[in-house]
């Protein structure tokens, strides 16, 4: 899946939506790729990737561990 760089929807929101969908479908489990890797994969700035992960963290879909990275939160 690719992001639409011409869309009025900000790239960080598009990326958060994409990652949310992958988490909900069970395609993305365990450790989330590093923001640098997400930035390269989706052709966005690293700050854009960080903002998208912040959205998912606020929603409780992922957790962050300092020095370890971001992980999909366990569901009940």
Residue pairs with C-beta under 8 A, 6 or more apart in sequence:
1 18
2 42
3 11
3 14
3 15
3 18
3 42
3 43
3 44
4 14
5 11
5 43
7 14
11 44
11 48
12 44
12 48
12 49
12 51
12 52
12 55
13 52
13 55
15 38
15 42
15 44
15 48
15 49
15 52
16 51
16 52
16 53
16 55
16 56
18 42
19 28
19 32
19 52
19 53
19 56
20 56
20 59
20 61
22 28
23 56
23 61
23 62
23 72
28 72
29 72
30 71
30 72
31 69
31 70
31 71
32 38
32 53
32 62
32 69
32 70
32 71
32 72
33 41
34 69
35 46
35 49
35 50
35 53
36 46
36 49
38 44
38 49
38 52
38 53
39 45
39 46
39 48
39 49
42 49
53 62
53 64
53 70
56 62
57 63
57 64
57 70
60 73
61 72
61 73
62 70
62 71
62 72
62 73
63 70
63 71
63 73
64 70
64 71
65 71
